[in-house]
Amino acid sequence: MSAARPSFRLFLRSTGAVFLKDLRSELRTRYAVSALIMFVVTTISIILFSLGSEGASPDALSGMLWVVVFFAAMSGLSRTFVMEEERGTTLTLQLLAPPGAVFFGKLLFNLVLVTGVNAVTVVLYSAFINGFVIRTMSIFVVTVLLGSIGFAAAATVIAAIIARANTRGTLYPVLSFPIVLPLLLSVIDATRMASEGAFFGEAAGEFQLLISYIVVVIVSSAMLFEYIWKD
Protein backbone atom coordinates (compact mmCIF):
# COMPACT_ATOMS: atom_id res chain seq x y z
CA MET A 1 0.00 0.00 0.00
CA SER A 2 2.79 2.42 0.91
CA ALA A 3 4.66 1.55 -2.29
CA ALA A 4 1.58 2.22 -4.40
CA ARG A 5 1.11 5.74 -3.05
CA PRO A 6 4.54 7.09 -4.10
CA SER A 7 4.05 5.43 -7.48
CA PHE A 8 0.70 7.16 -7.93
CA ARG A 9 2.15 10.49 -6.81
CA LEU A 10 4.97 10.04 -9.31
CA PHE A 11 2.40 9.32 -12.01
CA LEU A 12 0.51 12.52 -11.16
CA ARG A 13 3.73 14.57 -11.16
CA SER A 14 4.71 13.14 -14.54
CA THR A 15 1.26 13.87 -15.94
CA GLY A 16 1.42 17.45 -14.66
CA ALA A 17 4.95 17.88 -16.07
CA VAL A 18 3.83 16.77 -19.56
CA PHE A 19 0.84 19.09 -19.40
CA LEU A 20 2.92 22.07 -18.26
CA LYS A 21 5.56 21.38 -20.93
CA ASP A 22 2.95 21.52 -23.69
CA LEU A 23 1.24 24.54 -22.13
CA ARG A 24 4.49 26.52 -21.90
CA SER A 25 5.38 25.56 -25.46
CA GLU A 26 1.98 26.70 -26.71
CA LEU A 27 2.20 29.98 -24.79
CA ARG A 28 5.57 30.64 -26.46
CA THR A 29 4.58 29.78 -30.03
CA ARG A 30 0.76 30.12 -29.94
CA TYR A 31 0.70 27.84 -32.99
CA ALA A 32 -2.36 25.73 -32.15
CA VAL A 33 -4.35 28.63 -30.66
CA SER A 34 -3.66 30.86 -33.67
CA ALA A 35 -4.56 28.11 -36.15
CA LEU A 36 -7.76 27.24 -34.30
CA ILE A 37 -8.97 30.81 -33.83
CA MET A 38 -8.15 31.76 -37.43
CA PHE A 39 -10.03 28.74 -38.75
CA VAL A 40 -13.05 29.49 -36.56
CA VAL A 41 -13.21 33.14 -37.62
CA THR A 42 -12.79 32.27 -41.31
CA THR A 43 -15.40 29.51 -41.25
CA ILE A 44 -17.99 31.57 -39.39
CA SER A 45 -17.44 34.41 -41.87
CA ILE A 46 -18.06 32.04 -44.78
CA ILE A 47 -21.23 30.72 -43.14
CA LEU A 48 -22.40 34.28 -42.47
CA PHE A 49 -21.88 35.38 -46.08
CA SER A 50 -23.45 32.20 -47.42
CA LEU A 51 -26.62 32.54 -45.35
CA GLY A 52 -26.97 36.27 -45.97
CA SER A 53 -30.39 37.42 -44.82
CA GLU A 54 -31.94 33.98 -45.19
CA GLY A 55 -32.79 31.96 -42.12
CA ALA A 56 -31.95 28.34 -41.40
CA SER A 57 -33.58 25.64 -39.32
CA PRO A 58 -32.34 24.82 -35.79
CA ASP A 59 -31.10 21.46 -37.13
CA ALA A 60 -28.97 23.14 -39.79
CA LEU A 61 -27.59 25.81 -37.44
CA SER A 62 -26.75 23.23 -34.77
CA GLY A 63 -25.01 21.05 -37.34
CA MET A 64 -23.00 23.95 -38.74
CA LEU A 65 -21.78 24.90 -35.26
CA TRP A 66 -20.32 21.47 -34.64
CA VAL A 67 -18.91 21.20 -38.14
CA VAL A 68 -16.93 24.36 -37.34
CA VAL A 69 -15.78 22.81 -34.04
CA PHE A 70 -14.81 19.53 -35.73
CA PHE A 71 -12.68 21.05 -38.47
CA ALA A 72 -11.14 23.57 -36.09
CA ALA A 73 -10.06 20.67 -33.87
CA MET A 74 -8.64 18.86 -36.90
CA SER A 75 -6.54 21.89 -37.80
CA GLY A 76 -4.96 22.36 -34.37
CA LEU A 77 -5.04 19.21 -32.25
CA SER A 78 -3.24 17.03 -34.80
CA ARG A 79 0.12 18.45 -33.67
CA THR A 80 -0.16 17.00 -30.16
CA PHE A 81 2.46 14.34 -30.90
CA VAL A 82 3.70 15.58 -34.28
CA MET A 83 5.68 18.37 -32.63
CA GLU A 84 7.52 15.77 -30.50
CA GLU A 85 8.58 13.98 -33.68
CA GLU A 86 9.61 17.22 -35.39
CA ARG A 87 11.70 18.38 -32.44
CA GLY A 88 13.22 14.96 -31.82
CA THR A 89 11.99 14.85 -28.22
CA THR A 90 9.95 11.65 -28.52
CA LEU A 91 12.72 9.36 -27.21
CA THR A 92 13.45 11.71 -24.30
CA LEU A 93 9.79 11.77 -23.35
CA GLN A 94 9.61 7.98 -23.56
CA LEU A 95 12.56 7.69 -21.18
CA LEU A 96 11.43 10.30 -18.65
CA ALA A 97 7.69 9.66 -18.33
CA PRO A 98 5.53 6.50 -18.25
CA PRO A 99 3.18 6.08 -21.24
CA GLY A 100 0.06 6.65 -19.12
CA ALA A 101 1.39 9.97 -17.84
CA VAL A 102 2.20 11.08 -21.39
CA PHE A 103 -1.30 10.19 -22.57
CA PHE A 104 -3.15 11.91 -19.73
CA GLY A 105 -0.83 14.94 -19.82
CA LYS A 106 -1.48 15.37 -23.54
CA LEU A 107 -5.19 14.72 -23.00
CA LEU A 108 -5.37 17.40 -20.31
CA PHE A 109 -3.61 19.91 -22.57
CA ASN A 110 -5.93 19.13 -25.48
CA LEU A 111 -8.94 19.42 -23.18
CA VAL A 112 -7.90 22.89 -21.98
CA LEU A 113 -7.18 23.96 -25.56
CA VAL A 114 -10.38 22.66 -27.14
CA THR A 115 -12.59 23.91 -24.28
CA GLY A 116 -11.20 27.43 -24.63
CA VAL A 117 -11.57 27.41 -28.41
CA ASN A 118 -15.10 25.99 -28.18
CA ALA A 119 -16.06 28.80 -25.80
CA VAL A 120 -14.76 31.38 -28.30
CA THR A 121 -16.51 29.56 -31.15
CA VAL A 122 -19.86 29.52 -29.33
CA VAL A 123 -19.62 33.23 -28.48
CA LEU A 124 -18.74 34.23 -32.05
CA TYR A 125 -21.30 31.89 -33.59
CA SER A 126 -24.09 33.13 -31.32
CA ALA A 127 -23.15 36.77 -31.93
CA PHE A 128 -22.97 36.68 -35.73
CA ILE A 129 -25.24 33.86 -36.94
CA ASN A 130 -28.83 35.08 -36.98
CA GLY A 131 -31.41 32.58 -35.80
CA PHE A 132 -29.10 30.61 -33.53
CA VAL A 133 -30.80 31.05 -30.16
CA ILE A 134 -30.30 28.84 -27.12
CA ARG A 135 -33.51 28.50 -25.09
CA THR A 136 -32.32 25.83 -22.63
CA MET A 137 -28.88 26.97 -21.51
CA SER A 138 -28.31 24.05 -19.12
CA ILE A 139 -28.56 21.52 -21.97
CA PHE A 140 -26.23 23.57 -24.13
CA VAL A 141 -23.55 24.06 -21.45
CA VAL A 142 -23.45 20.35 -20.60
CA THR A 143 -23.35 19.50 -24.32
CA VAL A 144 -20.38 21.80 -24.97
CA LEU A 145 -18.49 20.45 -21.95
CA LEU A 146 -19.08 16.79 -22.81
CA GLY A 147 -18.40 17.47 -26.48
CA SER A 148 -15.09 19.14 -25.62
CA ILE A 149 -14.01 16.17 -23.50
CA GLY A 150 -14.99 13.75 -26.27
CA PHE A 151 -13.13 15.70 -28.95
CA ALA A 152 -10.01 15.98 -26.77
CA ALA A 153 -10.03 12.25 -25.96
CA ALA A 154 -10.43 11.16 -29.58
CA ALA A 155 -7.96 13.73 -30.91
CA THR A 156 -5.23 12.69 -28.48
CA VAL A 157 -5.09 9.01 -29.36
CA ILE A 158 -5.51 9.64 -33.10
CA ALA A 159 -2.65 12.16 -33.03
CA ALA A 160 -0.45 9.52 -31.40
CA ILE A 161 -1.34 6.99 -34.11
CA ILE A 162 -0.51 9.24 -37.06
CA ALA A 163 2.48 11.09 -35.54
CA ARG A 164 5.10 8.99 -37.36
CA ALA A 165 3.24 8.66 -40.65
CA ASN A 166 4.58 10.49 -43.69
CA THR A 167 1.08 11.55 -44.76
CA ARG A 168 -0.14 12.62 -41.33
CA GLY A 169 -1.75 15.80 -42.69
CA THR A 170 -4.27 13.78 -44.69
CA LEU A 171 -4.51 10.80 -42.33
CA TYR A 172 -5.71 12.80 -39.34
CA PRO A 173 -9.13 13.92 -40.65
CA VAL A 174 -9.63 10.58 -42.45
CA LEU A 175 -9.11 8.59 -39.24
CA SER A 176 -10.90 11.11 -37.05
CA PHE A 177 -14.21 11.36 -38.87
CA PRO A 178 -15.50 7.77 -38.35
CA ILE A 179 -14.32 7.80 -34.73
CA VAL A 180 -15.84 11.20 -33.94
CA LEU A 181 -19.06 10.67 -35.95
CA PRO A 182 -21.12 9.23 -33.02
CA LEU A 183 -19.98 12.18 -30.90
CA LEU A 184 -20.96 14.66 -33.61
CA LEU A 185 -24.43 13.17 -34.04
CA SER A 186 -25.09 13.30 -30.28
CA VAL A 187 -23.88 16.88 -29.74
CA ILE A 188 -25.84 18.09 -32.77
CA ASP A 189 -29.05 16.49 -31.46
CA ALA A 190 -28.48 17.89 -27.96
CA THR A 191 -27.75 21.36 -29.34
CA ARG A 192 -30.95 21.22 -31.41
CA MET A 193 -32.89 20.36 -28.23
CA ALA A 194 -31.29 23.32 -26.45
CA SER A 195 -32.24 25.67 -29.29
CA GLU A 196 -35.81 24.38 -29.36
CA GLY A 197 -36.29 24.88 -25.60
CA ALA A 198 -36.54 21.23 -24.57
CA PHE A 199 -36.52 20.29 -20.90
CA PHE A 200 -33.23 19.14 -19.42
CA GLY A 201 -34.53 15.61 -18.83
CA GLU A 202 -35.34 15.19 -22.52
CA ALA A 203 -31.63 15.36 -23.32
CA ALA A 204 -30.70 12.68 -20.78
CA GLY A 205 -30.39 10.02 -23.48
CA GLU A 206 -27.92 12.12 -25.45
CA PHE A 207 -25.90 12.86 -22.30
CA GLN A 208 -25.73 9.15 -21.44
CA LEU A 209 -24.48 8.42 -24.95
CA LEU A 210 -21.86 11.17 -24.72
CA ILE A 211 -20.62 9.98 -21.31
CA SER A 212 -20.47 6.38 -22.57
CA TYR A 213 -18.49 7.52 -25.61
CA ILE A 214 -16.02 9.46 -23.45
CA VAL A 215 -15.50 6.55 -21.04
CA VAL A 216 -14.99 4.01 -23.85
CA VAL A 217 -12.55 6.23 -25.78
CA ILE A 218 -10.46 7.20 -22.73
CA VAL A 219 -10.31 3.70 -21.22
CA SER A 220 -9.49 1.96 -24.51
CA SER A 221 -6.95 4.67 -25.43
CA ALA A 222 -5.22 4.41 -22.04
CA MET A 223 -5.00 0.62 -22.39
CA LEU A 224 -3.58 0.73 -25.93
CA PHE A 225 -1.45 3.85 -25.67
CA GLU A 226 1.71 2.09 -24.45
CA TYR A 227 1.78 -0.04 -27.62
CA ILE A 228 1.09 2.98 -29.84
CA TRP A 229 3.64 5.18 -28.07
CA LYS A 230 6.53 2.71 -28.03
CA ASP A 231 5.91 0.98 -31.35
ZADO-1210 file (C-alpha; in nm, 4 decimals, padded with zeros to 6 digits):
<atoms>
<atom x="00.0000" y="00.0000" z="00.0000" code="MET" pos="1"/>
<atom x="00.2791" y="00.2418" z="00.0910" code="SER" pos="2"/>
<atom x="00.4661" y="00.1549" z="-00.2294" code="ALA" pos="3"/>
<atom x="00.1577" y="00.2220" z="-00.4400" code="ALA" pos="4"/>
<atom x="00.1108" y="00.5745" z="-00.3054" code="ARG" pos="5"/>
<atom x="00.4543" y="00.7094" z="-00.4103" code="PRO" pos="6"/>
<atom x="00.4054" y="00.5427" z="-00.7483" code="SER" pos="7"/>
<atom x="00.0695" y="00.7159" z="-00.7932" code="PHE" pos="8"/>
<atom x="00.2146" y="01.0495" z="-00.6809" code="ARG" pos="9"/>
<atom x="00.4971" y="01.0045" z="-00.9314" code="LEU" pos="10"/>
<atom x="00.2398" y="00.9322" z="-01.2014" code="PHE" pos="11"/>
<atom x="00.0507" y="01.2519" z="-01.1163" code="LEU" pos="12"/>
<atom x="00.3727" y="01.4569" z="-01.1164" code="ARG" pos="13"/>
<atom x="00.4712" y="01.3137" z="-01.4536" code="SER" pos="14"/>
<atom x="00.1260" y="01.3868" z="-01.5943" code="THR" pos="15"/>
<atom x="00.1420" y="01.7448" z="-01.4663" code="GLY" pos="16"/>
<atom x="00.4945" y="01.7875" z="-01.6066" code="ALA" pos="17"/>
<atom x="00.3835" y="01.6766" z="-01.9560" code="VAL" pos="18"/>
<atom x="00.0839" y="01.9090" z="-01.9404" code="PHE" pos="19"/>
<atom x="00.2923" y="02.2070" z="-01.8257" code="LEU" pos="20"/>
<atom x="00.5559" y="02.1380" z="-02.0929" code="LYS" pos="21"/>
<atom x="00.2950" y="02.1519" z="-02.3694" code="ASP" pos="22"/>
<atom x="00.1238" y="02.4536" z="-02.2131" code="LEU" pos="23"/>
<atom x="00.4487" y="02.6520" z="-02.1897" code="ARG" pos="24"/>
<atom x="00.5381" y="02.5557" z="-02.5456" code="SER" pos="25"/>
<atom x="00.1979" y="02.6704" z="-02.6711" code="GLU" pos="26"/>
<atom x="00.2197" y="02.9978" z="-02.4791" code="LEU" pos="27"/>
<atom x="00.5565" y="03.0637" z="-02.6455" code="ARG" pos="28"/>
<atom x="00.4577" y="02.9785" z="-03.0027" code="THR" pos="29"/>
<atom x="00.0758" y="03.0116" z="-02.9938" code="ARG" pos="30"/>
<atom x="00.0701" y="02.7835" z="-03.2989" code="TYR" pos="31"/>
<atom x="-00.2361" y="02.5734" z="-03.2149" code="ALA" pos="32"/>
<atom x="-00.4350" y="02.8628" z="-03.0658" code="VAL" pos="33"/>
<atom x="-00.3660" y="03.0860" z="-03.3669" code="SER" pos="34"/>
<atom x="-00.4559" y="02.8108" z="-03.6147" code="ALA" pos="35"/>
<atom x="-00.7760" y="02.7237" z="-03.4296" code="LEU" pos="36"/>
<atom x="-00.8969" y="03.0813" z="-03.3834" code="ILE" pos="37"/>
<atom x="-00.8154" y="03.1756" z="-03.7435" code="MET" pos="38"/>
<atom x="-01.0034" y="02.8740" z="-03.8746" code="PHE" pos="39"/>
<atom x="-01.3054" y="02.9488" z="-03.6558" code="VAL" pos="40"/>
<atom x="-01.3212" y="03.3140" z="-03.7619" code="VAL" pos="41"/>
<atom x="-01.2791" y="03.2271" z="-04.1308" code="THR" pos="42"/>
<atom x="-01.5404" y="02.9507" z="-04.1250" code="THR" pos="43"/>
<atom x="-01.7993" y="03.1567" z="-03.9387" code="ILE" pos="44"/>
<atom x="-01.7438" y="03.4414" z="-04.1866" code="SER" pos="45"/>
<atom x="-01.8056" y="03.2035" z="-04.4784" code="ILE" pos="46"/>
<atom x="-02.1235" y="03.0721" z="-04.3144" code="ILE" pos="47"/>
<atom x="-02.2398" y="03.4280" z="-04.2470" code="LEU" pos="48"/>
<atom x="-02.1876" y="03.5377" z="-04.6077" code="PHE" pos="49"/>
<atom x="-02.3453" y="03.2196" z="-04.7423" code="SER" pos="50"/>
<atom x="-02.6620" y="03.2542" z="-04.5355" code="LEU" pos="51"/>
<atom x="-02.6971" y="03.6267" z="-04.5969" code="GLY" pos="52"/>
<atom x="-03.0394" y="03.7417" z="-04.4820" code="SER" pos="53"/>
<atom x="-03.1938" y="03.3978" z="-04.5194" code="GLU" pos="54"/>
<atom x="-03.2789" y="03.1960" z="-04.2124" code="GLY" pos="55"/>
<atom x="-03.1954" y="02.8341" z="-04.1401" code="ALA" pos="56"/>
<atom x="-03.3583" y="02.5641" z="-03.9320" code="SER" pos="57"/>
<atom x="-03.2341" y="02.4815" z="-03.5792" code="PRO" pos="58"/>
<atom x="-03.1099" y="02.1461" z="-03.7133" code="ASP" pos="59"/>
<atom x="-02.8971" y="02.3141" z="-03.9789" code="ALA" pos="60"/>
<atom x="-02.7592" y="02.5810" z="-03.7443" code="LEU" pos="61"/>
<atom x="-02.6749" y="02.3228" z="-03.4769" code="SER" pos="62"/>
<atom x="-02.5014" y="02.1046" z="-03.7341" code="GLY" pos="63"/>
<atom x="-02.3000" y="02.3951" z="-03.8736" code="MET" pos="64"/>
<atom x="-02.1781" y="02.4903" z="-03.5256" code="LEU" pos="65"/>
<atom x="-02.0316" y="02.1467" z="-03.4636" code="TRP" pos="66"/>
<atom x="-01.8912" y="02.1205" z="-03.8137" code="VAL" pos="67"/>
<atom x="-01.6933" y="02.4357" z="-03.7337" code="VAL" pos="68"/>
<atom x="-01.5780" y="02.2810" z="-03.4042" code="VAL" pos="69"/>
<atom x="-01.4811" y="01.9532" z="-03.5727" code="PHE" pos="70"/>
<atom x="-01.2682" y="02.1048" z="-03.8474" code="PHE" pos="71"/>
<atom x="-01.1140" y="02.3567" z="-03.6093" code="ALA" pos="72"/>
<atom x="-01.0063" y="02.0673" z="-03.3874" code="ALA" pos="73"/>
<atom x="-00.8643" y="01.8858" z="-03.6895" code="MET" pos="74"/>
<atom x="-00.6536" y="02.1891" z="-03.7803" code="SER" pos="75"/>
<atom x="-00.4960" y="02.2357" z="-03.4373" code="GLY" pos="76"/>
<atom x="-00.5035" y="01.9211" z="-03.2248" code="LEU" pos="77"/>
<atom x="-00.3236" y="01.7031" z="-03.4797" code="SER" pos="78"/>
<atom x="00.0119" y="01.8447" z="-03.3667" code="ARG" pos="79"/>
<atom x="-00.0155" y="01.7000" z="-03.0156" code="THR" pos="80"/>
<atom x="00.2458" y="01.4337" z="-03.0901" code="PHE" pos="81"/>
<atom x="00.3702" y="01.5575" z="-03.4282" code="VAL" pos="82"/>
<atom x="00.5683" y="01.8366" z="-03.2630" code="MET" pos="83"/>
<atom x="00.7521" y="01.5774" z="-03.0500" code="GLU" pos="84"/>
<atom x="00.8585" y="01.3978" z="-03.3676" code="GLU" pos="85"/>
<atom x="00.9611" y="01.7219" z="-03.5391" code="GLU" pos="86"/>
<atom x="01.1703" y="01.8381" z="-03.2437" code="ARG" pos="87"/>
<atom x="01.3219" y="01.4963" z="-03.1815" code="GLY" pos="88"/>
<atom x="01.1985" y="01.4852" z="-02.8216" code="THR" pos="89"/>
<atom x="00.9952" y="01.1654" z="-02.8516" code="THR" pos="90"/>
<atom x="01.2721" y="00.9363" z="-02.7213" code="LEU" pos="91"/>
<atom x="01.3447" y="01.1713" z="-02.4303" code="THR" pos="92"/>
<atom x="00.9786" y="01.1774" z="-02.3351" code="LEU" pos="93"/>
<atom x="00.9615" y="00.7980" z="-02.3563" code="GLN" pos="94"/>
<atom x="01.2558" y="00.7688" z="-02.1180" code="LEU" pos="95"/>
<atom x="01.1434" y="01.0296" z="-01.8645" code="LEU" pos="96"/>
<atom x="00.7690" y="00.9659" z="-01.8328" code="ALA" pos="97"/>
<atom x="00.5534" y="00.6499" z="-01.8249" code="PRO" pos="98"/>
<atom x="00.3176" y="00.6075" z="-02.1237" code="PRO" pos="99"/>
<atom x="00.0058" y="00.6652" z="-01.9124" code="GLY" pos="100"/>
<atom x="00.1393" y="00.9967" z="-01.7835" code="ALA" pos="101"/>
<atom x="00.2199" y="01.1082" z="-02.1391" code="VAL" pos="102"/>
<atom x="-00.1303" y="01.0194" z="-02.2571" code="PHE" pos="103"/>
<atom x="-00.3148" y="01.1912" z="-01.9730" code="PHE" pos="104"/>
<atom x="-00.0829" y="01.4938" z="-01.9821" code="GLY" pos="105"/>
<atom x="-00.1479" y="01.5374" z="-02.3545" code="LYS" pos="106"/>
<atom x="-00.5189" y="01.4719" z="-02.3000" code="LEU" pos="107"/>
<atom x="-00.5366" y="01.7398" z="-02.0313" code="LEU" pos="108"/>
<atom x="-00.3608" y="01.9914" z="-02.2567" code="PHE" pos="109"/>
<atom x="-00.5934" y="01.9130" z="-02.5482" code="ASN" pos="110"/>
<atom x="-00.8944" y="01.9424" z="-02.3181" code="LEU" pos="111"/>
<atom x="-00.7901" y="02.2893" z="-02.1982" code="VAL" pos="112"/>
<atom x="-00.7179" y="02.3963" z="-02.5557" code="LEU" pos="113"/>
<atom x="-01.0381" y="02.2656" z="-02.7135" code="VAL" pos="114"/>
<atom x="-01.2593" y="02.3907" z="-02.4280" code="THR" pos="115"/>
<atom x="-01.1204" y="02.7430" z="-02.4630" code="GLY" pos="116"/>
<atom x="-01.1568" y="02.7407" z="-02.8406" code="VAL" pos="117"/>
<atom x="-01.5101" y="02.5987" z="-02.8184" code="ASN" pos="118"/>
<atom x="-01.6055" y="02.8799" z="-02.5804" code="ALA" pos="119"/>
<atom x="-01.4759" y="03.1376" z="-02.8299" code="VAL" pos="120"/>
<atom x="-01.6512" y="02.9558" z="-03.1146" code="THR" pos="121"/>
<atom x="-01.9860" y="02.9524" z="-02.9334" code="VAL" pos="122"/>
<atom x="-01.9619" y="03.3225" z="-02.8477" code="VAL" pos="123"/>
<atom x="-01.8744" y="03.4235" z="-03.2048" code="LEU" pos="124"/>
<atom x="-02.1302" y="03.1890" z="-03.3594" code="TYR" pos="125"/>
<atom x="-02.4092" y="03.3133" z="-03.1319" code="SER" pos="126"/>
<atom x="-02.3153" y="03.6770" z="-03.1927" code="ALA" pos="127"/>
<atom x="-02.2971" y="03.6677" z="-03.5728" code="PHE" pos="128"/>
<atom x="-02.5238" y="03.3859" z="-03.6937" code="ILE" pos="129"/>
<atom x="-02.8828" y="03.5082" z="-03.6979" code="ASN" pos="130"/>
<atom x="-03.1410" y="03.2583" z="-03.5804" code="GLY" pos="131"/>
<atom x="-02.9098" y="03.0611" z="-03.3526" code="PHE" pos="132"/>
<atom x="-03.0798" y="03.1045" z="-03.0162" code="VAL" pos="133"/>
<atom x="-03.0297" y="02.8836" z="-02.7116" code="ILE" pos="134"/>
<atom x="-03.3511" y="02.8495" z="-02.5091" code="ARG" pos="135"/>
<atom x="-03.2317" y="02.5829" z="-02.2632" code="THR" pos="136"/>
<atom x="-02.8883" y="02.6969" z="-02.1511" code="MET" pos="137"/>
<atom x="-02.8313" y="02.4049" z="-01.9119" code="SER" pos="138"/>
<atom x="-02.8558" y="02.1524" z="-02.1967" code="ILE" pos="139"/>
<atom x="-02.6226" y="02.3575" z="-02.4127" code="PHE" pos="140"/>
<atom x="-02.3550" y="02.4062" z="-02.1454" code="VAL" pos="141"/>
<atom x="-02.3447" y="02.0348" z="-02.0604" code="VAL" pos="142"/>
<atom x="-02.3346" y="01.9502" z="-02.4320" code="THR" pos="143"/>
<atom x="-02.0383" y="02.1804" z="-02.4971" code="VAL" pos="144"/>
<atom x="-01.8487" y="02.0449" z="-02.1948" code="LEU" pos="145"/>
<atom x="-01.9079" y="01.6794" z="-02.2812" code="LEU" pos="146"/>
<atom x="-01.8402" y="01.7468" z="-02.6484" code="GLY" pos="147"/>
<atom x="-01.5091" y="01.9136" z="-02.5617" code="SER" pos="148"/>
<atom x="-01.4010" y="01.6167" z="-02.3499" code="ILE" pos="149"/>
<atom x="-01.4986" y="01.3751" z="-02.6266" code="GLY" pos="150"/>
<atom x="-01.3127" y="01.5701" z="-02.8949" code="PHE" pos="151"/>
<atom x="-01.0011" y="01.5983" z="-02.6772" code="ALA" pos="152"/>
<atom x="-01.0025" y="01.2253" z="-02.5963" code="ALA" pos="153"/>
<atom x="-01.0431" y="01.1155" z="-02.9577" code="ALA" pos="154"/>
<atom x="-00.7957" y="01.3733" z="-03.0908" code="ALA" pos="155"/>
<atom x="-00.5226" y="01.2694" z="-02.8475" code="THR" pos="156"/>
<atom x="-00.5088" y="00.9013" z="-02.9357" code="VAL" pos="157"/>
<atom x="-00.5513" y="00.9642" z="-03.3103" code="ILE" pos="158"/>
<atom x="-00.2651" y="01.2165" z="-03.3027" code="ALA" pos="159"/>
<atom x="-00.0450" y="00.9520" z="-03.1396" code="ALA" pos="160"/>
<atom x="-00.1336" y="00.6985" z="-03.4108" code="ILE" pos="161"/>
<atom x="-00.0513" y="00.9244" z="-03.7065" code="ILE" pos="162"/>
<atom x="00.2483" y="01.1089" z="-03.5543" code="ALA" pos="163"/>
<atom x="00.5095" y="00.8988" z="-03.7357" code="ARG" pos="164"/>
<atom x="00.3242" y="00.8662" z="-04.0650" code="ALA" pos="165"/>
<atom x="00.4585" y="01.0486" z="-04.3690" code="ASN" pos="166"/>
<atom x="00.1080" y="01.1547" z="-04.4762" code="THR" pos="167"/>
<atom x="-00.0144" y="01.2616" z="-04.1335" code="ARG" pos="168"/>
<atom x="-00.1750" y="01.5803" z="-04.2690" code="GLY" pos="169"/>
<atom x="-00.4275" y="01.3780" z="-04.4692" code="THR" pos="170"/>
<atom x="-00.4510" y="01.0797" z="-04.2328" code="LEU" pos="171"/>
<atom x="-00.5712" y="01.2800" z="-03.9341" code="TYR" pos="172"/>
<atom x="-00.9131" y="01.3915" z="-04.0652" code="PRO" pos="173"/>
<atom x="-00.9632" y="01.0576" z="-04.2449" code="VAL" pos="174"/>
<atom x="-00.9109" y="00.8587" z="-03.9237" code="LEU" pos="175"/>
<atom x="-01.0896" y="01.1113" z="-03.7050" code="SER" pos="176"/>
<atom x="-01.4211" y="01.1358" z="-03.8866" code="PHE" pos="177"/>
<atom x="-01.5505" y="00.7773" z="-03.8352" code="PRO" pos="178"/>
<atom x="-01.4323" y="00.7803" z="-03.4727" code="ILE" pos="179"/>
<atom x="-01.5845" y="01.1201" z="-03.3936" code="VAL" pos="180"/>
<atom x="-01.9058" y="01.0674" z="-03.5950" code="LEU" pos="181"/>
<atom x="-02.1115" y="00.9232" z="-03.3020" code="PRO" pos="182"/>
<atom x="-01.9984" y="01.2176" z="-03.0898" code="LEU" pos="183"/>
<atom x="-02.0962" y="01.4664" z="-03.3608" code="LEU" pos="184"/>
<atom x="-02.4432" y="01.3167" z="-03.4038" code="LEU" pos="185"/>
<atom x="-02.5089" y="01.3304" z="-03.0281" code="SER" pos="186"/>
<atom x="-02.3884" y="01.6881" z="-02.9738" code="VAL" pos="187"/>
<atom x="-02.5841" y="01.8090" z="-03.2770" code="ILE" pos="188"/>
<atom x="-02.9045" y="01.6491" z="-03.1458" code="ASP" pos="189"/>
<atom x="-02.8484" y="01.7888" z="-02.7958" code="ALA" pos="190"/>
<atom x="-02.7751" y="02.1363" z="-02.9343" code="THR" pos="191"/>
<atom x="-03.0946" y="02.1221" z="-03.1407" code="ARG" pos="192"/>
<atom x="-03.2893" y="02.0359" z="-02.8230" code="MET" pos="193"/>
<atom x="-03.1292" y="02.3324" z="-02.6448" code="ALA" pos="194"/>
<atom x="-03.2236" y="02.5674" z="-02.9289" code="SER" pos="195"/>
<atom x="-03.5815" y="02.4378" z="-02.9357" code="GLU" pos="196"/>
<atom x="-03.6287" y="02.4877" z="-02.5605" code="GLY" pos="197"/>
<atom x="-03.6539" y="02.1229" z="-02.4570" code="ALA" pos="198"/>
<atom x="-03.6522" y="02.0294" z="-02.0899" code="PHE" pos="199"/>
<atom x="-03.3231" y="01.9140" z="-01.9423" code="PHE" pos="200"/>
<atom x="-03.4526" y="01.5612" z="-01.8828" code="GLY" pos="201"/>
<atom x="-03.5340" y="01.5192" z="-02.2518" code="GLU" pos="202"/>
<atom x="-03.1628" y="01.5360" z="-02.3325" code="ALA" pos="203"/>
<atom x="-03.0699" y="01.2680" z="-02.0779" code="ALA" pos="204"/>
<atom x="-03.0387" y="01.0019" z="-02.3480" code="GLY" pos="205"/>
<atom x="-02.7921" y="01.2118" z="-02.5453" code="GLU" pos="206"/>
<atom x="-02.5902" y="01.2859" z="-02.2304" code="PHE" pos="207"/>
<atom x="-02.5729" y="00.9155" z="-02.1440" code="GLN" pos="208"/>
<atom x="-02.4482" y="00.8420" z="-02.4947" code="LEU" pos="209"/>
<atom x="-02.1855" y="01.1168" z="-02.4716" code="LEU" pos="210"/>
<atom x="-02.0619" y="00.9977" z="-02.1312" code="ILE" pos="211"/>
<atom x="-02.0468" y="00.6382" z="-02.2566" code="SER" pos="212"/>
<atom x="-01.8494" y="00.7518" z="-02.5612" code="TYR" pos="213"/>
<atom x="-01.6021" y="00.9459" z="-02.3450" code="ILE" pos="214"/>
<atom x="-01.5499" y="00.6551" z="-02.1040" code="VAL" pos="215"/>
<atom x="-01.4993" y="00.4015" z="-02.3850" code="VAL" pos="216"/>
<atom x="-01.2545" y="00.6226" z="-02.5777" code="VAL" pos="217"/>
<atom x="-01.0464" y="00.7203" z="-02.2725" code="ILE" pos="218"/>
<atom x="-01.0306" y="00.3701" z="-02.1225" code="VAL" pos="219"/>
<atom x="-00.9495" y="00.1964" z="-02.4514" code="SER" pos="220"/>
<atom x="-00.6946" y="00.4667" z="-02.5429" code="SER" pos="221"/>
<atom x="-00.5223" y="00.4407" z="-02.2042" code="ALA" pos="222"/>
<atom x="-00.5004" y="00.0619" z="-02.2393" code="MET" pos="223"/>
<atom x="-00.3584" y="00.0728" z="-02.5933" code="LEU" pos="224"/>
<atom x="-00.1449" y="00.3848" z="-02.5671" code="PHE" pos="225"/>
<atom x="00.1707" y="00.2093" z="-02.4452" code="GLU" pos="226"/>
<atom x="00.1780" y="-00.0044" z="-02.7625" code="TYR" pos="227"/>
<atom x="00.1086" y="00.2985" z="-02.9835" code="ILE" pos="228"/>
<atom x="00.3643" y="00.5184" z="-02.8075" code="TRP" pos="229"/>
<atom x="00.6535" y="00.2711" z="-02.8028" code="LYS" pos="230"/>
<atom x="00.5906" y="00.0985" z="-03.1346" code="ASP" pos="231"/>
</atoms>
